[in-house]
Structure formats: structure tokens, C-alpha cells
């Protein structure tokens, strides 16, 4: 499962921690499935997006679509 976050009018993605509800703007133009380390527990949130974002699976997916 991936959590897709909304894109703001400036093109940034509005990320929300699924543990403490802190929000942040992320400048990422390739995906809306972002994951960040939050200060609430110093872990990546949301956990379900971690591999997708940090292991760059979204780049692999984009390349597959172009082939």
C-alpha cells in the first residue's frame, strides 16, 4: 500500500506524519508517495512509503513505463 499525498499549488507535496500529524512541504516532482523521518520518534513515516521513496522504487517504476 502506498499513501499518495496532495500536491500544493507551488508543486510541492504536502506530507503528514501518520504518527503525530506534523506536516511538511516536500519538493519532489517524480512522486506523491513521500516518506520522511519525523522528529516525533526519529523514524520514517509513513512506513509503507519507505521502500518506495528511499530505495527509489518510484524511479524504477517510471523507467518501466517508458520502455
Order of alpha helices (4+ residues) and beta strands (2+ residues): beta-beta-beta-beta-alpha-alpha
